[in-house]
Structures are given as C-alpha cells and as structure tokens.
Amino acid sequence: MRKEEGTSPPPSLPQGSFSLLLLEAGEIYFEDYAAIYLLPKEVPAALNTWEAKFESGTIRGRLKVCSKSLVFDPRDSRAPIIKFPYRGIEVIEETISSHANDLMFNGEEVVRVVEARSNLTVEMLERGVLQPYRFCREVRTHQFQLIYAEVSAVLPQVSQLHRASTLPPNDQNTMVQAIVRSRQQRKRFDRALLTDLSEKEVYEGLASKVTPLVTNPGTVLVTDAVLYFQSHNNAEKHPVIRINLGEIRQVIKRRYLLRQVGLEVFCREHCMVKHLLLVFKKCEERDLVYEVLVTQPGVSLDLQAQDNMTFQWQAGAVSNYDYLCYLNSQADRSENDLTQYPVFPWVVADYTSADLDLSDPAVYRDLTKPVGALNEERLSRLKERCKDMPEPRFLYGSHYSTPGFVLYYLVRQHPQYMLCLQNGRFDHPDRMFNSLKETWENVTANPSDFKELIPQFYNPDTTPEFLINASNIDFGVRQNGKPVGDVELPPWAKGDPSRVVRMLRDALESEVVSASLHHWIDLVFGYKQRGEEAEKADNVFYHLCYEGSVDLGAVTDLNDRLALEVQITEFGQVPKQLFSRPHPARCSTPHLPLHCGPVLGGQASPVGDEEEASIGAGAVPGDVWQCLGSLQVVGECRVHREAVMGLSFTCDTTKIMSVGRDALAKLLSLPSLEQVRSVRVGSMAVSCCQHVPDTKTVLVGSWDNNVYRYSLEYGQVSLLLRAHSDAISCLQWRDGTLVTGSLDCTARVWSLEVSASSESAMAAVSAGQNILGEMDHDSPVLSLALHPSGTLLATGTEEGQVALWELPHGECRHLVHCHEGRVWAVAWSAAASGVAAVSGVSGVGTEDRVLSAGQDGRLVILEADGGKRVCVHHLHQPVRCVVWDGQRLVVCGMTSGDLLVFDMGAGKVIFKLSAHQGAISSLALTSDLRYLATGGEDRRVKLWGVTSE
C-alpha cells in the first residue's frame, strides 16, 4: 500500500463512466479500491494507442472487484475502462513493483496480473464514446498500486474468485454463488444512513434492485417513516435510496423470470426516484414486504381497481393508450425489466402511402389475429411444422416481446443496452431497425419474426429519440452502402419523426381500433392467451414463455436453474393472464357535452377543473341526460306532513304521484305540481309506488304489509295483495310480473295482470294465490330492480348484500357483499322506467349490469353473469336513491340533501345541486327524459327540467 502525503481516504471518489451494464449477465460487483494502474512495459510508446497518451506510464482510477472479472475504471476519460475476465488471467499475485518511467513506484506492493495466452481483455468507452468494445488478445502483465488498502487484505478474495474461474462451468457457478451468498449474508444496513435515528425499524432483508439488464443486490430496510434500499456496492447514483412512506403512491407485486418474487414501488413527484423494482429470493419474502408497506399508517396509496379501469375504458373516460399501459402494469410488464417490457400492438398496416386516411379501415392491422397469423401463407407453413413436433408443440418459435426485440427499437436511444446484451457489439447493420416499412414487412412475412411494438411508438408527449441517431453513433454500413442513421420513415410522415408518433397515436385512439382492441387484449392478456382458446386463435408460443411451465424455485441444481433463466429471458414471457373471459368491447356511442347553466331554486356547482365533461348516454338532444348542468326547478310543492318516500310519473308524463310517511298518496299535475288528488292509503307509512303502463292503475306498497291499487280515473284505493308479514319497502311491476321486497327479509314474485279497464275496484288477491317464487335473505330487503327481460331480479339488503336471482322460481345466481351498511338503491343498466331505453350499446351488454348505492357512500356496478364488480367509486356520504343512464352517468340523491351528478367513467362528481333541506329520499325520471323529480325528508317534491330560453 502506498499513501500519499497530505491526503486522507475520501468517502467516495469519482466513478468515471463505469456502469453495471459493462459486466457479464448475472455478474456481481462487490467493491472497489483507489488504485494507480502501472501501464504494461510491453506497450511501445511509439504505437498510436491510448497508452501512448500517458507519458508517465500511470493512470489513476478505481480497481473494481467483481464476481467474474477485475475492472479498472480510470479517472481520465481518454483511457478506456478495462475489464480483465478471471478466466483469461494466468496469475494474480502480490509483488514489488518496478516501473521504468516512474521510480517513485519502485519497491511498492502491487497487485500483479499476468494474462494467459487465451486471454480476452476488454477495453470499453475509450474517450467516453459509446462504441463497440475492443477485445485485446495480446499477452501482457499489469500492475495496480492500491492507495488506501493493503494488498495482502484484498488479494485473498480476488484469488478465490480467480480460482473459481479455473473450475468446470458447473463447479465454477456453484463456487461463485457460494461466495456471493456468503458475502451478502454478512451485509447489514448502515444505520448511519437513517434519516432520523429515532425511526422504528419494521423490516430488514436482502433484495436486488432491477433496472434494464441489471440486477444489483442490496439491503431493504422499512421503518415507520421511510423505505430504504442500500446496494452492496457503490455502483448506484445514490449510496442509499430513501423513499418517505408518504411519497409512495402504488405498491405492485411483480413477476420476475416467471416467478412471483418482484415488488415495484411507484412514487409521487419530488421523490428521489420515480419507481423502484425489487426482486426477492422467495415469494414469501416479497409478500411480507408488501404487507409491511401497505399496512404502514404513513402509506397512502392511489388505489385504482382493474375493474374500474376496464369500465372507464369502455365508457370512453380512459384512452386506449392509457388502458394498455395499465394492463401492461397489471400483467407485470415494467420498463425496468426488458424481459417483460410493456407490449403494444401494431395498428397501422400502411407504410407506403403518401397520406394516411385514418377513417379508412383498410389502413389498419387486423387486431383479431396475432402477428403470426396475419399472413395466411406463413401461418399455413407454421401449422404444418407444428404437426410434426413432439409435445409440447408450439406455432411460434420466437415471442412478440424479448429484450432483443425491445432494444431493436431502442438501440438509438439506449445503445449501451444493446452493447450489454450483445457482448459489446451492435447488431449487423442490415438487421437493425432501419425502416418502419421494412420492419412491418418482416413481421408479416418472416417465418421467425412476430414482434409487436413498444409504448414509445404511441407517446407523442416525449421526443421520439428512438427514431433518431441524435448522438451520431457509428452503427456500421448496410450492404447497400448506406450508413445506419435515422430510421427511414413512411411517406405519410413527411420526414417528421414526431408526426409518425402523433399519427400512430391517432390511429390507436381511432374508432376503428377502439372497436376491435378488445380482441387483441384477449390474445395478449385474456382468455385466448393460453389453452384451447389460444390454439383456436393460432396463438401458441414456446412452453417456457408461459408462467407455470416451470417452477424455478423447485430447481435445486444451480446450473440447470441458470440455464432455464437464460432460456426464459431469450424466449420472452407471455404477460400474466388478466382475463379468463372475453374482454368487453368499448362503447361506441358519441360523447356529448354536459352543458352548464343557471339553476333556479338550487345552486349548481361544477366539480373539478374541466369546463366540459363527456358522457356516453346516447341521449336524445335536449333530454335531461344531455343537459344535466342546465337543470332548473320548474315546479315545487310541500304536500306531505312527513317525509316523501316514493315518486312515480304517469307514463303519459302529465302527472306524478308521491307517497309519504304520513300514509297519504298525492297526485300532482305537471309541470306546476299542483295537487289534483289526495288519498289516504291504509293507516301506516306508504313506502313506494309505480304506475302500470297503459293502464289507469298505480300500485302502492305500504308499511302495513300490503300492496294497494290506486285508480287514476276514480281516485279510489283498494287492497290488492296481502303480500308480506312485515313492511313493504319496495316494489316493481313489468309485463304481468310484480316483485315486492319487505323488511321480513324476503322478496316475492307474483303473477299479476293489471287490466287497462276503468273498473273502480279490484278484488284482493289472497297471499299465495298468484305467488310464483319467494327469495329469502339474511336481513331486510330495502331495494330491488327487475331486469327488463323479467328473468333476473336484483335485491339490496340492510346488511350490504346485493343478490341476483333467476326468475320466476327465485334461484340465487350471485350473492355479493358490496356495501358496509344498507343498500338503499339498485338499478339495471336498462331500467324498466325507460331511463336507459336509449342506451343499448352494441357489444357492451348494458342489460347485464347492476348498479347499487348504499349507506357507505359507495356506487358499485356488478356484472350480472359472473357477479363480478365492474366498477366501484366512493362518494364519502350516504346515497339514498339513484337514477342511472345505464352507462356512465348516475344522478344521486344524498342524505345531505344534495343532488349529485357522478360520472362512473371518469370517477368524479361533475355537478352538485343543493336540492333539499334533509335527505333526498326518492328520485324519478319521466319516460321521455324531460323531467327529473326529487322528494325529500323536508316533505317537498321538486320538479327539474331544461327550459327553453
């Protein structure tokens, strides 16, 4: 060791241009030492080499000890970084230096490295320029003077690694891994790096940080305030990564090399890192850290359910680009992991035309087929080859996304990754990404090329660096004599790389792509990804591409495991399967402006920064759904002595009936709301009512357990059904079927034909005479909705459950606990009142969804077929009643008296109206969509409409 006068060991020295990308795949960097490189005597000074530039014959820098090589990182960028693989070294020993050019180094202890005849020393980044590496086979002797460390202390660990390189490959890997494990197990987090020494430690363990083509081992520490990652070397930009728990916005479990051992943390702005991808040894360790993080009081996550995103995408509130980014993230695709890089589809098939007409379906790729099936002739040949294969058979021998394919597109933007992946070389110039047209022709014709695209092709918010050789890197010369420069653009790009990205993004968001993108999602993320459906769709890849094909954790032989990891990396990985059933199509209805205007008798408050919101109600121009922001109170009255409990418009929209807790039923004229009739219905509160279409009958449910018939013609009330053993809470009639819900914990189905005649009375029907089915619940039934077809019934209970029943016999199809507390309202996406009669969107299956609203303030949409939550939003105050357009918009009556217009697609309140003093207990909408009525606990009925100016 040689110490320099007047100096002391600094905490860190300049690192030059060294990067872990310069090491071999899987190689570990342990530590480094300040050193002086004594240039080999074998180099004649007359030669025009980089060594000749250093007349002193010495270079200062850092000597880095790695698991497979020694690396010298010079301070002076004129010199290259030099890597000495252990397998090319004959002798590593301690000796006394003798240097011809500098006598001050003579007699000092040095590390002497003698190269073997089979050596392959690598010189990288000479003058700091990204260029192919230089491989040197000259046999030389190198000497390194350590400045602050004793040679005798450093040499044993280097010699041990050198000895491992002399063993057969299997034994070598085993020994190196044993050395790595031994060193890592001794590592502990440096407590001096804590932000606050008073922090309470919650977890400490080993993990590796993953960046493209690199995994760097380190220690994870979680305290009650900060998430730390300290690498086991100084290769990182920061000695320790600190993420305050309050800066964490998402924590996502990731798959890595087909094993569930990854964890990615996404951070808010102003954090020192945007995201951190960690990989653990075992799934159990990963899950423990996940639970530790998400349960810390200081962590506040931005939760976004997959079902919400799918619904919002269908509704048009989320772009195709953002939805594909989201699906990639959910399927464990990350830009930190080139083996699982986000995958995007080719959507444009025309790269020759002077102009691109995005309204012409002919310019688009067929998204119902994988890339490999776009060419029928090629597909036929692949199928013939597949027939002759042993099991497991596959159609495509290469994947649509591998590290090599990703870097094929990104080599101009990240050339250092390509040099790492290809052992210091760029690809052959004619095989590089030279032209969009050539690449498209290749993926549709070449029998071994099926690659899709990456997000950069569709993100106009960033500079398209991947299309431009901005650094003027020498990638070589093609056979046609042209050097590899910028990517050749299609004619319709007009020579502008940014226009390419803009046009491709416009194509991605076009109506043509939106109408068929769900088919591509089925192939890549959905039910056609594997199994029988994949075979039918000609979508079968090599078996190691699929999760579950091999359990790396169960492979005990280290070398077998390393071989499998290499295969998995090179063959590519099919994304995690997100959907087991066909993905729903996107809504194709036009987006209509939600105009804002003055409101009389209440204050309309647009919520959010946007001046306009888009809806997909499919509404008729001038209807309530289109002009919710312009609603005005056109009529108001106080006709009950107690709270209003139910409202029902007559089908001719000339009158409205209100019923209340005062046991009265009031018939009011429209739009003035003048009282036409008033009648007492029994002796107890009246809870609900409905006008039977094409008749003069209104059905009324009462807390005295009975259903009554009210005659609009004569104003008379008669007993119709002794329906339940406790109060009736809700009822609905459709096409000869009546369903009633009660506090006796049952819902009943009745066969009830209501005559259109003007008879003034109807005999009471005995309980059980016309009953078709009874559905038992665990708690009182508070709400129900009959499917327009009459074959399904949705009920909501006091304990927060939503049940879906098959009629008429009452078999329970699904029972879902949707709410904490009472379910005040349920509605089908095509409601019997005619609210959603105009919202039948092709392919969306609107009649198969149920909306529920509850005491907990949640709005939940369920899929009727599977009982699965499609969308969940929290309004943070109880919702008493709703009217739904069947797609995105929900008008909510709140216990606060506010009338909210909520966009389920965008997930936000669009407008808030102060409507009543006290809870809004009932909502009704006319069949012609002209009027909305509200009834409240303040005993008032209000009529809302859009008046002409």
LOFI-829054 format. One record per residue (C-alpha): residue in three letters; z, y, x. Coordinates in steps of 0.5 Angstrom, whole numbers, plus 500, padded with zeros to 3 digits. Example, Ala and Ser with C-alpha at 12.3 -4.5 7.8 and 13.67 -1.06 7.14 Angstrom:
ALA516491525/SER514498527/
This chain:
MET500500500/ARG498507502/LYS502513500/GLU499520500/GLU504526502/GLY506531497/THR504526491/SER507522486/PRO505517481/PRO502521475/PRO503517468/SER495516468/LEU489518472/PRO482520470/GLN479514467/GLY471516468/SER467512464/PHE470505463/SER470502456/LEU472495454/LEU464495452/LEU463493459/LEU467487459/GLU464480457/ALA465478450/GLY472476449/GLU475478456/ILE481482456/TYR483488460/PHE490487463/GLU492493467/ASP489498473/TYR491501479/ALA489507483/ALA485505489/ILE480507494/TYR474503495/LEU472502502/LEU465501502/PRO462495505/LYS460495512/GLU453491510/VAL450497507/PRO446501512/ALA447509511/ALA439510512/LEU438506505/ASN437510499/THR442507495/TRP448511491/GLU453508497/ALA449513502/LYS451519498/PHE458518500/GLU458519508/SER466518508/GLY464511506/THR470511501/ILE471512493/ARG477514489/GLY478511483/ARG482505479/LEU481498480/LYS482494473/VAL484487473/CYS481483467/SER481476465/LYS474474468/SER473480473/LEU475486477/VAL472492475/PHE472498480/ASP472505476/PRO470511480/ARG472518479/ASP466520482/SER460519477/ARG455519482/ALA457512483/PRO457506478/ILE462502475/ILE462496479/LYS464489476/PHE466483480/PRO466477476/TYR471472479/ARG466466478/GLY462470484/ILE468471488/GLU469466494/VAL475469497/ILE481474494/GLU486476499/GLU490481503/THR488483509/ILE489489514/SER483494513/SER479496519/HIS474502517/ALA468504521/ASN468511518/ASP475513517/LEU480511522/MET486513517/PHE485507513/ASN485502519/GLY491498519/GLU493499512/GLU494493507/VAL488492503/VAL485487497/ARG479484501/VAL474481496/VAL469476499/GLU463475495/ALA460468494/ARG453466495/SER452465488/ASN455472486/LEU452477481/THR456483482/VAL454488476/GLU453496477/MET454500471/LEU453507468/GLU451510475/ARG451518475/GLY454516468/VAL447515465/LEU446509459/GLN441505462/PRO440497463/TYR445494468/ARG444493475/PHE445486478/CYS446485485/ARG446478489/GLU447481496/VAL453477499/ARG458483501/THR465484503/HIS469489499/GLN476492501/PHE480496496/GLN486500498/LEU492501493/ILE495507493/TYR501506489/ALA502499488/GLU504493493/VAL498489495/SER503483495/ALA505484488/VAL498485485/LEU495479489/PRO498473486/GLN496475478/VAL489476481/SER489470485/GLN491466479/LEU485469475/HIS480467480/ARG483460481/ALA481459473/SER474461474/THR473455479/LEU475450474/PRO470447469/PRO469451463/ASN473448458/ASP479448463/GLN478455465/ASN478457458/THR485454457/MET488457463/VAL485464462/GLN488463454/ALA495461457/ILE495467462/VAL493471456/ARG499469452/SER504469457/ARG503476459/GLN502478451/GLN509475449/ARG512479454/LYS510485452/ARG514490447/PHE513496444/ASP515502449/ARG521506445/ALA520512449/LEU513513445/LEU517513438/THR516520434/ASP523520432/LEU529516436/SER532515429/GLU527512426/LYS529505423/GLU525499425/VAL522495420/TYR517490423/GLU514489430/GLY509484432/LEU502482436/ALA496484433/SER489486436/LYS485493434/VAL478491432/THR472496434/PRO465494434/LEU464488439/VAL471489442/THR478486440/ASN484490444/PRO491486444/GLY497490443/THR503491439/VAL504493432/LEU511497430/VAL512499423/THR518504422/ASP521507416/ALA516513417/VAL511511422/LEU506506423/TYR504505431/PHE499501435/GLN500501442/SER495497446/HIS497492452/ASN492497457/ASN490504458/ALA483503455/GLU485507449/LYS484514448/HIS491515446/PRO497511449/VAL499510442/ILE496510435/ARG501514430/ILE500514423/ASN505517419/LEU506513413/GLY505519408/GLU498519411/ILE496512409/ARG491512403/GLN489505403/VAL491498406/ILE486493405/LYS486485407/ARG480484411/ARG477477413/TYR475476420/LEU471471423/LEU471467416/ARG479467416/GLN484472412/VAL487475418/GLY485482418/LEU488488416/GLU485495415/VAL489502414/PHE485508412/CYS488515413/ARG488521410/GLU485528413/HIS488530419/CYS491524422/MET489522429/VAL485516427/LYS481515420/HIS482508420/LEU485502424/LEU482495423/LEU488490426/VAL487482427/PHE493478427/LYS494471429/LYS495468422/CYS494470415/GLU502469414/GLU503475419/ARG497479416/ASP500478409/LEU507480412/VAL505487415/TYR501488409/GLU507487404/VAL512491409/LEU507497409/VAL505498401/THR513497400/GLN515503404/PRO517509400/GLY513513404/VAL507510403/SER503513397/LEU496509396/ASP490511393/LEU489506388/GLN482504385/ALA481497382/GLN475494383/ASP474493375/ASN475501374/MET469502380/THR465497376/PHE466500369/GLN465507372/TRP459505376/GLN456502369/ALA458509366/GLY454513371/ALA460516374/VAL459513381/SER453513384/ASN449507387/TYR451508394/ASP458509393/TYR459503389/LEU455499394/CYS460502399/TYR466500395/LEU463493394/ASN462492402/SER469494403/GLN472490398/ALA468484401/ASP471485408/ARG465489411/SER467494415/GLU463499420/ASN469497425/ASP466490425/LEU459489427/THR459481425/GLN461484418/TYR457490418/PRO456494411/VAL449491408/PHE445495403/PRO438493400/TRP431494402/VAL429498395/VAL422501397/ALA416497399/ASP411502400/TYR411505407/THR403506408/SER402512402/ALA402519404/ASP406520398/LEU412516394/ASP412516387/LEU419514385/SER417514378/ASP412508379/PRO416501379/ALA410499384/VAL413502390/TYR420498389/ARG422492392/ASP424486387/LEU431486387/THR432480383/LYS430476389/PRO433475396/VAL429478402/GLY427471404/ALA424470397/LEU419476397/ASN414472400/GLU412466396/GLU408463401/ARG413464406/LEU418461401/SER414455400/ARG414453407/LEU421454408/LYS423450402/GLU418444405/ARG422445411/CYS429445408/LYS427438404/ASP426434411/MET433437413/PRO439433414/GLU445435410/PRO448441410/ARG441444408/PHE439451408/LEU433455407/TYR434461412/GLY436459419/SER438467420/HIS442471416/TYR441478413/SER446481417/THR448480424/PRO451484430/GLY444484433/PHE440486426/VAL445492426/LEU444494433/TYR437493432/TYR437499427/LEU443503431/VAL440502438/ARG438509439/GLN445512436/HIS449507440/PRO445504446/GLN452502449/TYR453497444/MET446494445/LEU448493452/CYS454490451/LEU451485446/GLN445483451/ASN449483457/GLY447489460/ARG440489458/PHE436492452/ASP431488448/HIS424487449/PRO420494447/ASP416490442/ARG422487439/MET425494438/PHE426498432/ASN419502433/SER417503426/LEU419502419/LYS412500416/GLU412494422/THR420492420/TRP418492413/GLU412487414/ASN416483419/VAL422482414/THR417480408/ALA412475413/ASN416473419/PRO419466418/SER425467421/ASP427475419/PHE430476413/LYS435482415/GLU437487410/LEU438495411/ILE445498413/PRO448504410/GLN445510415/PHE438509411/TYR441512405/ASN446517407/PRO443524407/ASP450527409/THR449525416/THR444526421/PRO439521422/GLU441519429/PHE439512429/LEU431514428/ILE431519434/ASN431518441/ALA435524442/SER438522449/ASN431520452/ILE434513454/ASP428509457/PHE428503453/GLY421501456/VAL414501454/ARG411497449/GLN404493450/ASN400498447/GLY402503453/LYS407507449/PRO414508451/VAL419507446/GLY421513443/ASP423516436/VAL422511430/GLU415511427/LEU416514420/PRO412512414/PRO406518412/TRP410520406/ALA416522411/LYS411528413/GLY414527420/ASP421529418/PRO427523419/SER432527414/ARG426526409/VAL426519410/VAL433518408/ARG433523403/MET427519400/LEU430513400/ARG437515397/ASP433518391/ALA430511391/LEU436508391/GLU439512385/SER433512381/GLU432509374/VAL428503377/VAL433501382/SER439502377/ALA436498372/SER436492377/LEU441493382/HIS446488379/HIS441483380/TRP442484388/ILE449484387/ASP449477384/LEU445475390/VAL450478396/PHE457479392/GLY456475386/TYR455468383/LYS448467386/GLN451467393/ARG453460393/GLY453453390/GLU448451385/GLU446458383/ALA445460390/GLU440454390/LYS436456384/ALA436463386/ASP433461393/ASN439464397/VAL442459401/PHE444460408/TYR446456414/HIS453453412/LEU457457418/CYS455463414/TYR460462408/GLU467463408/GLY471456407/SER466452411/VAL470451417/ASP478453418/LEU478456425/GLY486455424/ALA486448424/VAL481447430/THR486445436/ASP481445441/LEU480452444/ASN473450447/ASP471448440/ARG474454437/LEU471459442/ALA464455440/LEU465456433/GLU467463433/VAL460464437/GLN456461432/ILE460465426/THR458471430/GLU451470431/PHE449467425/GLY452472421/GLN457472415/VAL456472408/PRO460477404/LYS467475401/GLN465473393/LEU467478389/PHE464476382/SER464469379/ARG459471373/PRO453475372/HIS454482374/PRO454487368/ALA448492368/ARG448499369/CYS448504363/SER441507362/THR443512357/PRO441519358/HIS447524361/LEU449529356/PRO452536358/LEU459536355/HIS459544353/CYS465548353/GLY466553348/PRO471557344/VAL476553339/LEU480556333/GLY487554332/GLY488551339/GLN486552346/ALA481548349/SER483547357/PRO477544361/VAL481540366/GLY478539373/ASP473544378/GLU467542375/GLU464546370/GLU460541366/ALA461533365/SER456528364/ILE457523358/GLY453517356/ALA455517349/GLY448516346/ALA450521341/VAL445525336/PRO444532338/GLY450537335/ASP454531334/VAL462531336/TRP461527342/GLN456531345/CYS460538343/LEU467536344/GLY468542348/SER466547343/LEU470544337/GLN473549332/VAL478548327/VAL474548321/GLY480546316/GLU487546316/CYS493544311/ARG500542310/VAL500537304/HIS506532306/ARG513533306/GLU514528312/ALA509526318/VAL502524317/MET501516318/GLY494515317/LEU487518315/SER480516313/PHE474519311/THR470517305/CYS463514307/ASP459520304/THR463525308/THR465529302/LYS473528302/ILE478525307/MET485521305/SER491522308/VAL497518307/GLY504519310/ARG511517311/ASP513521304/ALA509515300/LEU504520298/ALA496519298/LYS493525298/LEU485526297/LEU482533300/SER475536300/LEU471537306/PRO471542310/SER476546306/LEU481541306/GLU483543299/GLN487538295/VAL484534290/ARG489529288/SER496527290/VAL499520288/ARG505516290/VAL504509293/GLY510505292/SER517507294/MET516507301/ALA512510307/VAL505509307/SER502507314/CYS494506313/CYS488507309/GLN481505309/HIS475507304/VAL471501303/PRO464503304/ASP459503298/THR465503293/LYS470507290/THR476504293/VAL481506298/LEU485500301/VAL492503303/GLY498499307/SER505500305/TRP512499309/ASP514495302/ASN509489305/ASN504490300/VAL496493300/TYR494497294/ARG488499291/TYR486506290/SER481508285/LEU477515288/GLU474515281/TYR480515277/GLY486517282/GLN490510280/VAL493506285/SER494498283/LEU497493287/LEU492488291/LEU496484296/ARG503482297/ALA501481304/HIS507480309/SER514479309/ASP515486313/ALA512493313/ILE504493314/SER503497320/CYS495497320/LEU489494316/GLN481494316/TRP476491312/ARG469489313/ASP464485310/GLY468482305/THR474480310/LEU480484310/VAL485484316/THR492486316/GLY498487321/SER505487320/LEU512488323/ASP513481321/CYS510479328/THR503476324/ALA496478323/ARG493475317/VAL485475315/TRP484475307/SER477474304/LEU477480299/GLU470482296/VAL471489293/SER467491287/ALA463497287/SER464498280/SER468503277/GLU474499274/SER480503274/ALA485497276/MET484490279/ALA489484278/ALA494483284/VAL492477289/SER498472290/ALA499471297/GLY496465300/GLN490465295/ASN485468299/ILE488468306/LEU483465311/GLY488465317/GLU495467320/MET496469327/ASP503469330/HIS505474335/ASP512474339/SER513481337/PRO511486331/VAL503488330/LEU502495331/SER495496331/LEU488492330/ALA481492330/LEU476488327/HIS469486331/PRO463489328/SER461482327/GLY467480324/THR468474328/LEU473477333/LEU480481332/ALA484485337/THR491486336/GLY496490339/THR504489339/GLU510492340/GLU511489347/GLY505491350/GLN501485349/VAL493485347/ALA491479343/LEU484477342/TRP483472336/GLU477468334/LEU476469326/PRO476466321/HIS481461323/GLY485465328/GLU485461334/CYS487465340/ARG482467345/HIS486471350/LEU493474351/VAL493480356/HIS500484357/CYS496490358/HIS502495357/GLU509497358/GLY511498351/ARG508499345/VAL500498344/TRP499504339/ALA492503338/VAL486498339/ALA478499338/TRP472495339/SER466499343/ALA462498337/ALA467500332/ALA467499324/SER467506323/GLY460508325/VAL463511331/ALA459507336/ALA454505332/VAL449509336/SER452507343/GLY448500343/VAL446500350/SER441494352/GLY445490357/VAL451493357/GLY454488352/THR458494349/GLU461490343/ASP464485347/ARG470490350/VAL476492347/LEU480499349/SER487499348/ALA492505348/GLY500505349/GLN506508350/ASP506507357/GLY500512357/ARG495507359/LEU488506357/VAL486499358/ILE479496357/LEU478489356/GLU472484357/ALA472480350/ASP469474353/GLY474473359/GLY480477357/LYS479481364/ARG481488365/VAL475492366/CYS478499367/VAL485502367/HIS487509367/HIS494512366/LEU495519362/HIS502519364/GLN504521357/PRO504516351/VAL498515347/ARG499514339/CYS492514337/VAL484514340/VAL477515338/TRP472511343/ASP465513343/GLY464505346/GLN462507353/ARG466513357/LEU469518352/VAL476517349/VAL479522344/CYS486521345/GLY492523340/MET498524344/THR506524343/SER506531346/GLY501534340/ASP495535345/LEU488532343/LEU485530350/VAL478528351/PHE478523357/ASP472520361/MET473513363/GLY468513367/ALA470519372/GLY477517371/LYS479524369/VAL481529363/ILE476533361/PHE479537356/LYS486538353/LEU487542346/SER493544343/ALA493541336/HIS499539333/GLN507541334/GLY509534335/ALA506527336/ILE499526333/SER499520329/SER492519327/LEU485520328/ALA479519324/LEU471521325/THR466521320/SER460516320/ASP455522321/LEU459524327/ARG460531324/TYR468532324/LEU474529327/ALA480529323/THR487529326/GLY494528323/GLY501529326/GLU508529325/ASP508536324/ARG506534317/ARG499537318/VAL492535317/LYS487539321/LEU479538321/TRP475539327/GLY468541328/VAL462544331/THR460551327/SER453554328/GLU453561331/
